Amino acid sequence: MFTVKHNNKNLEFKKEIRLKDIIEDKDYFYKVATVNNRLRELSYKFDYNANVEFLSLDNKEAEIVYETSLRYLIAMAMQNIYPKYKLGFNYSVSRSLYVEITNIQNHSGMIRIIRELEKEMKRLIDLDIPFERKTVSIEDAIKFYEDNDLTDRIDLMKYRPETTVHFYECDGYTNYMYGYMVPSTGYLKHFNLRPYFPGFLVQYPRSEENQRIPKFEDAPKYSKSLKDASKWAKTCDAYYISDMNKHASKDSITEFVHMCETKHSHMLKEIGDQINSNKDEIRLIAIAGPSSSGKTTFSTRLRIELMTHGLRPITISLDDYYLDREQLVPDEFGEVDLEHINTLDIELFNQNMLDLINGEEVDIPIFDFKEKARSGYRKLKISSDNPIIIEGIHALNEMLTSMIPKHQKYKIYISPILQINIDDHNPINNTNIRLLRRIVRDKKFRNSSAIRTISMWDSVRSGEFRWIYPHQEGADYIFNSGLTYEMCVMKKYALPTLKEIPSDSEYYITANRLIKFIKYFVDIEDQQVPCNSLLREFIGGSCFHEEE
């Protein structure tokens, strides 16, 4: 006899039971569950005392399981109707998946292929075919990949620390998606396929949208950055983890690292040239990006780049424009959102920037974070060769600089945009790259555990969706702060702190998900990383920043 606590009820069972049999869920509302804070598939069987929580698509982990299963379904459906076509998956604009047929010659029939694919997916969903998990040895996995011409997966197996692989089989089709799956095809009813040349987009329900599929919003500038990143990964032969590991294992790793760093230098020069060519007009340079994008190092390197053009940029901190805490208006729940743009003295900031640009002397406020109030002012006057650099969550928001004419502003969106994949069907999400950066930085500089960092991440992401992403397409330049080799450096910092999280912690699920892909990377030692690298902002040793 064992007891299952679910929904504040104690249920008793005499023999082993599957999770999906505990609840009546004819609509397949729940996608996955936690058992004593461990993520488990609904097909999981157990016979011990446990606290069980069933997760729907308003939960991020359930969303990830859904998206993983959806990729499997797409690959399976394509195999059924066009067995010779090979698919490549990547994350794309409008919070969707981008899918491309990598070996197709003529794209003129894509609309027809998409319609046929959607029809086959819906047929499979209606059949409600179970996904059967089976465990095979590494040797058998490699043989399967060889027999099915899945060459993108063979090399990675040599870096897998485990001796087995968990394949999933569905109606004769077999695949491995490096993540948990829903129990059957019938759980995957909600998706949209949308042509997006030369491939198509797959939209699916999102947790931050209350289980709804987000309205499609194209982002041409960001889309171009993704394409450029993909092209770069292929150019430097680092599209797959296994390719990256080959670089890390060779004596040529120094050349590879500096090639990636040189790409950053080229982008900085490109920005510098654009600003310098219009230096008589551009007076305000605004920089924003999501958490752990490397904004601090980037701002410093940009300032140096502009100095090579004879400019003398100055930096003004948006933090000094916070309103006194007593001036902040609580929301309907009595809480103050410190990330809200209304926490800044927008009117004063606009007026100060306008006056500075017009050659007037200005009193710049000084904010005291201990007192949570303005403590005084400092005098500032600038010349025509002093472009102003501002950096912060609201820097790209037109509300912040509404008094400044657009031709006098140059906006930069910064974020790591890497296109490194486990294999063709399993891309690595750039959000996870940023989370790993933050985990490593918080541990290094704040002695903060991975648990604390992960516990704050949902709140961080919520602020990004509200205040940063809506303004990214208004940028004049998107700076890709990703370094192709960085996971090979970050792994030795991230893995130990992630493994410190106990298996009964509510944050173990996220930690385990991150471990599942970073464990494959081969280490690159820190001495390979230049002291002016943006990566040094996270691992330490930067020539730009003093460290305690």
Number of C-alpha atoms within 10 A of each C-alpha: 10 15 16 19 16 16 11 9 10 12 14 12 14 10 10 12 15 14 21 20 11 15 11 9 10 7 8 16 13 21 26 28 23 20 21 17 18 19 24 21 22 23 21 15 14 14 15 15 16 18 18 21 19 23 19 20 23 17 18 17 22 25 22 19 18 25 25 20 23 23 18 24 23 19 24 23 22 23 16 14 13 13 11 11 14 17 18 18 24 21 19 20 19 17 18 23 20 22 26 20 17 14 11 13 7 8 12 9 8 18 15 10 15 18 14 15 22 18 13 19 23 18 14 20 17 14 12 15 16 17 21 16 18 11 12 15 13 18 13 13 20 21 14 16 16 14 10 9 11 15 14 19 21 18 16 19 18 14 14 16 9 10 11 15 19 19 17 20 16 18 11 7 15 17 18 18 18 17 15 24 28 25 23 22 24 18 22 23 14 14 15 13 18 17 15 15 12 15 19 20 25 23 24 23 21 22 18 18 12 13 17 16 18 16 10 13 10 13 15 11 16 22 14 13 17 20 14 16 21 18 14 18 20 15 10 15 14 21 25 23 26 26 20 24 22 16 21 22 12 10 9 11 18 15 12 19 20 15 15 17 22 13 15 21 16 11 17 20 17 14 21 21 15 15 21 17 12 13 18 12 17 21 27 26 22 23 26 27 27 23 21 22 27 24 22 16 20 21 18 16 19 18 21 16 20 20 15 12 15 11 19 17 23 15 16 14 14 20 15 21 21 25 18 18 15 9 10 16 13 12 9 7 6 8 10 14 14 14 15 13 17 15 18 21 16 19 14 14 20 17 16 19 20 20 15 22 22 14 12 15 14 18 14 20 21 17 21 15 14 6 10 13 18 17 13 12 13 9 9 12 15 19 13 17 15 20 27 21 22 20 21 17 19 23 25 30 20 13 14 20 22 14 14 17 13 14 11 16 21 23 24 22 27 24 21 21 26 26 25 27 24 21 22 21 23 21 20 21 16 17 16 13 22 20 19 27 24 21 25 28 23 18 19 16 14 10 10 15 18 25 20 13 20 20 14 10 14 13 10 15 16 12 19 17 13 12 22 22 16 14 19 22 18 18 21 16 21 24 23 22 23 25 19 24 26 19 26 22 21 25 21 18 20 24 18 12 17 23 14 13 19 12 15 12 13 17 20 22 19 18 24 17 17 19 17 12 18 21 18 21 24 21 18 23 12 16 10 14 22 16 16 18 23 25 26 20 24 23 20 17 19 19 14 16 14 8 10 5
